[in-house]
Amino acid sequence: MAITPTVFEILLSLADGDRHGYDIMLEVEHRSGGATIIRPGSLYRALHRLLEQGLVEELDERPDAERDDERRRYYHITEPGLAALREEAERMASAVRAVRDKKLMRAQ
């Protein structure tokens, strides 16, 4: 399954734990050093599609309901979501190897 860069970033953000939407946006921006910014409209459209596809699920319970804003929705990556993320990561790694083989990028 091919996934968009935005979906990849969302799934990657959820790979190490459940997050609410704003936290997903912050994590992507921080991880990319500000190079990638997901706007709220793009984030929530993508999350809606991911929910429909069964790649993420919305949590019923909040991690800390006492200290949390009740408007926040928390998301969890599903096993199919992890599989799609791994598949895309392998595709990307293969593409990087091909670019390096053609001497277009230094090995790190």
C-alpha positions in Angstrom: 0.0 0.0 0.0 1.5 3.3 -1.0 1.0 6.1 1.5 1.5 9.8 1.2 4.3 11.7 3.0 1.7 13.2 5.4 0.3 9.8 6.2 3.9 8.4 6.7 4.7 11.3 9.1 1.4 10.7 11.1 2.0 6.9 11.3 5.6 7.4 12.3 4.6 9.8 15.1 2.2 7.2 16.4 4.6 4.3 16.2 6.1 5.0 19.6 2.9 5.9 21.4 -0.6 7.3 21.4 -0.9 11.0 20.7 -3.5 13.7 20.2 -3.6 15.7 17.0 -1.7 18.8 18.1 1.0 16.5 19.6 1.3 14.7 16.2 1.9 18.1 14.5 4.5 19.1 17.1 6.3 15.8 16.9 6.6 15.9 13.1 7.8 19.5 13.2 10.3 18.8 15.9 11.6 15.5 14.3 12.1 17.2 11.0 13.8 20.3 12.5 11.0 22.4 11.1 11.3 21.1 7.5 8.0 19.4 7.6 4.9 21.1 9.0 1.5 19.5 8.9 -1.3 22.0 9.1 -4.5 21.1 11.1 -6.7 20.7 8.0 -4.3 18.3 6.4 -3.8 16.4 9.6 -7.5 15.8 10.3 -8.4 14.9 6.7 -5.6 12.4 6.8 -6.6 11.0 10.2 -10.2 10.7 9.0 -8.9 8.5 6.0 -6.6 6.5 8.3 -9.5 5.8 10.7 -11.7 4.7 7.7 -8.9 2.4 6.5 -8.3 0.9 9.9 -4.7 2.1 10.1 -5.3 4.1 13.2 -8.0 4.1 15.8 -9.4 6.7 18.1 -9.0 6.0 21.8 -12.0 6.1 24.1 -9.9 6.8 27.2 -7.5 9.7 27.8 -4.0 9.0 29.2 -4.6 11.4 32.1 -8.2 12.7 32.0 -7.7 14.8 35.1 -5.0 16.9 33.5 -6.2 16.8 29.9 -8.4 18.9 27.7 -11.6 16.9 27.0 -11.7 18.2 23.4 -8.5 16.3 22.5 -8.9 13.1 20.6 -6.1 10.5 21.0 -5.0 8.2 18.2 -3.4 4.8 18.3 -1.7 3.0 15.3 -3.1 -0.4 14.6 -1.3 -3.5 13.4 -2.3 -2.8 9.8 -1.0 0.8 10.3 2.4 -0.5 11.5 2.6 -2.9 8.5 1.9 0.0 6.1 4.5 2.1 7.9 7.1 -0.6 7.7 6.3 -1.3 4.0 6.7 2.4 3.2 10.0 2.6 5.2 11.4 -0.3 3.3 10.4 1.3 0.0 12.1 4.5 1.0 15.2 2.7 2.2 15.4 0.9 -1.2 15.0 4.2 -3.0 17.9 5.7 -0.9 20.1 2.7 -1.7 19.4 3.2 -5.4 20.3 6.9 -5.2 23.5 6.1 -3.4 24.4 3.4 -5.9 24.1 6.1 -8.6 26.5 8.3 -6.6 23.8 11.0 -6.2 24.0 11.0 -2.4 26.8 10.3 0.0 26.7 7.3 2.2 26.4 8.1 5.9 
